[in-house]
Protein backbone atom coordinates (compact mmCIF):
# COMPACT_ATOMS: atom_id res chain seq x y z
CA UNK A 1 0.00 0.00 0.00
CA UNK A 2 1.51 3.38 -0.98
CA UNK A 3 1.92 6.16 1.54
CA UNK A 4 -0.73 8.43 0.01
CA UNK A 5 -3.39 5.70 0.14
CA UNK A 6 -2.39 4.81 3.71
CA UNK A 7 -2.66 8.47 4.75
CA UNK A 8 -6.16 8.73 3.28
CA UNK A 9 -7.29 5.60 5.16
CA UNK A 10 -5.79 6.97 8.38
CA UNK A 11 -7.65 10.26 7.96
CA UNK A 12 -10.94 8.41 7.37
CA UNK A 13 -10.42 6.24 10.48
CA UNK A 14 -9.62 9.29 12.62
CA UNK A 15 -12.70 11.09 11.30
CA UNK A 16 -14.87 8.09 12.25
CA UNK A 17 -13.29 8.02 15.72
CA UNK A 18 -14.12 11.69 16.24
CA UNK A 19 -17.74 11.05 15.20
CA UNK A 20 -17.96 8.11 17.64
CA UNK A 21 -16.53 10.22 20.46
CA UNK A 22 -19.02 12.99 19.74
CA UNK A 23 -21.82 10.42 19.93
CA UNK A 24 -20.50 9.08 23.26
CA UNK A 25 -20.17 12.60 24.60
CA UNK A 26 -23.74 13.42 23.57
CA UNK A 27 -25.04 10.25 25.27
CA UNK A 28 -23.09 10.97 28.47
CA UNK A 29 -24.38 14.53 28.56
CA UNK A 30 -27.97 13.26 28.44
CA UNK A 31 -27.12 10.61 31.06
CA UNK A 32 -25.65 13.20 33.45
CA UNK A 33 -28.76 15.34 33.21
CA UNK A 34 -30.85 12.37 34.35
CA UNK A 35 -28.52 10.78 36.95
CA UNK A 36 -26.40 13.73 38.10
CA UNK A 37 -23.33 11.50 38.68
CA UNK A 38 -19.68 12.65 38.70
CA UNK A 39 -18.04 9.83 36.71
CA UNK A 40 -19.98 10.43 33.48
CA UNK A 41 -19.06 14.12 33.74
CA UNK A 42 -15.35 13.26 34.02
CA UNK A 43 -15.69 10.85 31.09
CA UNK A 44 -17.43 13.56 29.06
CA UNK A 45 -14.55 15.98 29.63
CA UNK A 46 -12.08 13.22 28.73
CA UNK A 47 -13.95 12.61 25.46
CA UNK A 48 -13.93 16.34 24.74
CA UNK A 49 -10.16 16.63 25.19
CA UNK A 50 -9.64 13.47 23.15
CA UNK A 51 -11.76 14.92 20.33
CA UNK A 52 -9.72 18.13 20.36
CA UNK A 53 -6.49 16.11 20.25
CA UNK A 54 -7.68 13.92 17.39
CA UNK A 55 -8.94 16.95 15.49
CA UNK A 56 -5.55 18.65 15.88
CA UNK A 57 -3.78 15.52 14.62
CA UNK A 58 -6.26 15.26 11.74
CA UNK A 59 -5.64 18.85 10.64
CA UNK A 60 -1.87 18.48 11.01
CA UNK A 61 -1.88 15.24 9.00
CA UNK A 62 -3.95 16.87 6.28
CA UNK A 63 -1.52 19.80 6.04
CA UNK A 64 1.50 17.50 6.03
CA UNK A 65 -0.02 15.30 3.32
CA UNK A 66 -0.75 18.34 1.19
CA UNK A 67 2.79 19.65 1.66
CA UNK A 68 4.30 16.25 0.83
CA UNK A 69 2.03 15.96 -2.21
CA UNK A 70 3.08 19.40 -3.46
CA UNK A 71 6.74 18.52 -2.90
CA UNK A 72 6.38 15.27 -4.85
CA UNK A 73 5.11 17.18 -7.89
CA UNK A 74 7.56 20.11 -7.70
CA UNK A 75 10.95 20.30 -9.40
CA UNK A 76 14.02 21.70 -7.61
CA UNK A 77 13.67 24.77 -9.84
CA UNK A 78 10.25 25.56 -8.36
CA UNK A 79 8.02 24.59 -11.28
CA UNK A 80 6.15 21.31 -11.64
CA UNK A 81 8.14 18.18 -12.45
CA UNK A 82 7.79 15.24 -14.83
CA UNK A 83 5.54 13.33 -12.41
CA UNK A 84 3.08 16.24 -12.34
CA UNK A 85 3.32 16.48 -16.14
CA UNK A 86 2.45 12.80 -16.55
CA UNK A 87 -0.48 13.09 -14.12
CA UNK A 88 -1.83 16.07 -16.09
CA UNK A 89 -1.56 14.08 -19.32
CA UNK A 90 -3.36 11.12 -17.74
CA UNK A 91 -6.19 13.35 -16.50
CA UNK A 92 -6.70 14.85 -19.94
CA UNK A 93 -6.62 11.42 -21.61
CA UNK A 94 -9.51 10.35 -19.36
CA UNK A 95 -11.72 13.06 -20.85
CA UNK A 96 -14.04 12.35 -23.80
CA UNK A 97 -11.72 14.31 -26.12
CA UNK A 98 -8.61 16.50 -26.24
CA UNK A 99 -10.00 19.28 -28.42
CA UNK A 100 -8.30 22.69 -27.98
CA UNK A 101 -5.42 21.26 -25.94
CA UNK A 102 -2.05 22.74 -26.87
CA UNK A 103 1.39 21.35 -26.11
CA UNK A 104 4.63 23.31 -26.29
CA UNK A 105 8.01 21.62 -25.88
CA UNK A 106 11.16 23.57 -25.01
CA UNK A 107 14.82 22.66 -25.09
CA UNK A 108 17.48 24.89 -23.53
CA UNK A 109 20.48 25.46 -25.77
CA UNK A 110 24.10 25.45 -24.59
CA UNK A 111 23.52 23.89 -21.15
CA UNK A 112 26.51 21.56 -21.60
CA UNK A 113 28.66 24.50 -22.65
CA UNK A 114 27.62 26.50 -19.57
CA UNK A 115 28.33 23.51 -17.31
CA UNK A 116 31.72 22.81 -18.90
CA UNK A 117 32.96 26.41 -19.07
CA UNK A 118 31.34 28.01 -16.01
CA UNK A 119 30.57 25.08 -13.73
CA UNK A 120 27.45 23.18 -12.76
CA UNK A 121 26.36 25.84 -10.28
CA UNK A 122 26.00 28.34 -13.12
CA UNK A 123 24.33 25.61 -15.17
CA UNK A 124 21.76 25.19 -12.40
CA UNK A 125 21.24 28.95 -12.33
CA UNK A 126 20.73 28.90 -16.12
CA UNK A 127 17.98 26.28 -15.75
CA UNK A 128 16.38 28.08 -12.80
CA UNK A 129 16.27 31.38 -14.69
CA UNK A 130 14.40 29.83 -17.61
CA UNK A 131 12.10 27.97 -15.22
CA UNK A 132 11.20 31.25 -13.51
CA UNK A 133 10.33 32.85 -16.85
CA UNK A 134 8.09 29.89 -17.76
CA UNK A 135 6.49 30.00 -14.32
CA UNK A 136 5.40 33.61 -14.83
CA UNK A 137 3.27 32.54 -17.81
CA UNK A 138 1.21 30.03 -15.82
CA UNK A 139 -2.45 30.54 -15.00
CA UNK A 140 -5.50 28.32 -14.49
CA UNK A 141 -5.27 27.09 -18.12
CA UNK A 142 -1.50 27.10 -18.69
CA UNK A 143 0.89 24.82 -16.81
CA UNK A 144 4.67 24.58 -17.20
CA UNK A 145 6.82 21.56 -16.36
CA UNK A 146 10.45 20.55 -16.30
CA UNK A 147 10.46 17.10 -17.90
CA UNK A 148 14.20 16.52 -18.28
CA UNK A 149 17.61 18.04 -17.61
CA UNK A 150 17.22 20.84 -20.16
CA UNK A 151 13.74 19.95 -21.42
CA UNK A 152 10.50 21.69 -20.52
CA UNK A 153 6.85 21.33 -21.50
CA UNK A 154 3.81 23.55 -21.37
CA UNK A 155 0.21 22.36 -21.53
CA UNK A 156 -2.45 24.88 -22.55
CA UNK A 157 -6.14 24.09 -22.19
CA UNK A 158 -8.98 25.68 -24.19
CA UNK A 159 -6.40 27.30 -26.43
CA UNK A 160 -5.76 28.08 -30.08
CA UNK A 161 -2.86 28.99 -32.36
CA UNK A 162 -3.32 32.73 -31.76
CA UNK A 163 -3.00 32.38 -28.00
CA UNK A 164 0.04 30.11 -28.28
CA UNK A 165 1.67 32.63 -30.62
CA UNK A 166 1.11 35.39 -28.05
CA UNK A 167 2.41 33.19 -25.22
CA UNK A 168 5.58 32.33 -27.14
CA UNK A 169 6.06 35.97 -28.18
CA UNK A 170 5.72 37.01 -24.54
CA UNK A 171 8.29 34.40 -23.53
CA UNK A 172 10.68 35.62 -26.19
CA UNK A 173 10.38 39.20 -24.91
CA UNK A 174 10.88 38.07 -21.30
CA UNK A 175 14.02 36.15 -22.29
CA UNK A 176 15.32 39.18 -24.22
CA UNK A 177 14.81 41.36 -21.14
CA UNK A 178 16.62 38.81 -19.00
CA UNK A 179 19.52 38.60 -21.44
CA UNK A 180 19.99 42.39 -21.39
CA UNK A 181 20.64 42.24 -17.63
CA UNK A 182 22.71 39.05 -17.32
CA UNK A 183 25.98 37.72 -18.68
CA UNK A 184 24.69 34.21 -19.34
CA UNK A 185 22.36 34.45 -22.31
CA UNK A 186 19.31 32.19 -22.31
CA UNK A 187 18.79 30.45 -25.63
CA UNK A 188 16.13 27.85 -26.36
CA UNK A 189 14.21 26.06 -29.08
CA UNK A 190 10.46 25.50 -28.98
CA UNK A 191 7.79 23.71 -30.93
CA UNK A 192 4.06 23.30 -30.47
CA UNK A 193 1.01 21.38 -31.64
CA UNK A 194 -2.73 21.72 -30.97
CA UNK A 195 -5.40 19.03 -30.94
CA UNK A 196 -8.36 20.11 -33.10
CA UNK A 197 -11.23 18.44 -34.90
CA UNK A 198 -9.17 18.56 -38.10
CA UNK A 199 -5.96 17.29 -36.47
CA UNK A 200 -6.93 15.21 -33.44
CA UNK A 201 -4.29 13.82 -31.09
CA UNK A 202 -4.11 11.88 -27.88
CA UNK A 203 -1.76 13.55 -25.42
CA UNK A 204 1.25 11.29 -26.11
CA UNK A 205 0.91 11.96 -29.85
CA UNK A 206 0.47 15.67 -29.18
CA UNK A 207 3.68 15.73 -27.14
CA UNK A 208 5.56 13.77 -29.82
CA UNK A 209 4.46 16.17 -32.58
CA UNK A 210 5.37 19.23 -30.49
CA UNK A 211 8.76 17.65 -29.76
CA UNK A 212 9.35 17.04 -33.48
CA UNK A 213 8.54 20.69 -34.26
CA UNK A 214 10.88 21.79 -31.47
CA UNK A 215 13.69 19.63 -32.85
CA UNK A 216 13.14 21.05 -36.35
CA UNK A 217 13.31 24.57 -34.87
CA UNK A 218 16.55 23.67 -33.07
CA UNK A 219 18.15 22.30 -36.25
CA UNK A 220 17.08 25.36 -38.24
CA UNK A 221 18.57 27.69 -35.62
CA UNK A 222 21.87 25.77 -35.71
CA UNK A 223 21.97 26.02 -39.50
CA UNK A 224 21.29 29.76 -39.37
CA UNK A 225 24.12 30.26 -36.87
CA UNK A 226 26.52 28.29 -39.06
CA UNK A 227 25.47 30.29 -42.12
CA UNK A 228 26.10 33.56 -40.27
CA UNK A 229 29.57 32.36 -39.22
CA UNK A 230 30.42 31.50 -42.83
CA UNK A 231 29.26 34.93 -44.00
CA UNK A 232 31.22 36.57 -41.16
HUVEN-V291174 format. One record per residue. PSI is psi as a letter, one per 40 degrees, with the letter a starting at -180 (999 if undefined). OMEGA is omega in degrees with one decimal (NA if undefined). Layout:
BEGIN
psi = [PSI	PSI]
omega = [OMEGA	OMEGA]
END
This chain:
BEGIN
psi = [h	i	d	d	d	d	d	d	d	d	d	d	d	d	d	d	d	d	d	d	d	d	d	d	d	d	d	d	d	d	d	d	d	d	d	f	i	d	d	d	d	d	d	d	d	d	d	d	d	d	d	d	d	d	d	d	d	d	d	d	d	d	d	d	d	d	d	d	d	d	d	d	e	h	i	d	e	e	i	i	a	d	d	d	d	d	d	d	d	d	d	d	d	e	i	d	i	f	i	f	h	i	h	h	h	i	h	h	i	e	d	d	d	d	d	d	d	e	i	d	d	d	d	d	d	d	d	d	d	d	d	d	d	d	d	e	d	i	a	e	e	h	h	i	i	h	e	a	d	f	h	i	i	h	h	h	i	f	i	i	d	d	d	d	d	d	d	d	d	d	d	d	d	d	d	d	d	d	d	d	e	i	d	h	h	h	h	i	i	i	i	i	i	i	h	i	d	d	g	h	i	i	d	d	d	d	d	d	d	d	d	d	d	d	d	d	d	d	d	d	d	d	d	d	d	d	d	d	d	d	d	999]
omega = [-179.0	-172.8	-178.1	179.5	178.2	-179.4	178.8	179.0	179.5	179.3	178.2	179.8	-180.0	177.7	178.0	179.2	178.5	178.7	178.7	179.5	177.0	177.9	177.9	-179.4	179.4	179.3	-179.0	177.8	177.4	-179.8	-179.8	-179.6	-178.3	-171.0	-178.4	177.5	-175.3	-175.1	177.3	178.9	177.6	179.5	178.1	178.2	177.5	178.0	-179.5	179.6	177.9	176.8	-179.9	178.9	179.2	179.0	178.3	178.4	179.7	179.6	179.6	179.5	179.3	179.5	179.3	179.6	178.7	179.8	178.9	178.0	178.0	-179.5	-178.5	-177.7	-176.7	177.8	178.8	179.1	178.8	176.8	-177.1	-175.3	-176.2	178.2	177.7	177.4	-179.0	177.7	178.5	178.0	-179.7	179.4	-179.8	179.8	177.7	179.2	179.1	179.7	178.6	-179.2	175.5	172.0	178.1	177.5	175.1	176.2	-179.2	174.1	179.3	175.8	168.1	179.8	179.3	179.8	178.5	179.1	-176.0	-173.6	-174.4	178.8	-175.9	177.8	177.0	175.4	176.6	178.9	178.1	179.0	-178.5	-179.7	178.9	177.7	-179.5	178.7	177.2	-177.7	-178.8	-178.2	-171.8	171.0	-176.4	178.8	-176.4	-179.5	180.0	-176.4	166.9	-173.4	178.7	-178.8	178.6	-176.6	-178.5	177.7	175.8	177.1	179.4	179.2	-178.7	-174.2	176.6	-175.7	-179.2	-179.9	-179.7	176.8	180.0	178.4	-179.2	176.4	177.6	177.1	179.9	178.2	179.5	177.9	177.4	178.7	178.1	-176.5	177.9	-173.3	-174.7	-178.9	179.4	-175.7	177.2	176.1	-176.5	172.1	179.8	175.0	-177.1	174.0	180.0	175.7	-179.5	177.6	-180.0	179.7	-173.7	-179.8	161.0	-170.4	179.9	177.8	179.1	179.2	-179.9	179.3	178.0	179.0	177.7	177.7	178.6	-179.7	177.6	177.3	-179.4	179.6	178.8	179.0	177.6	-179.9	179.5	178.6	178.2	178.8	179.5	178.2	179.5	179.3	179.9	NA]
END
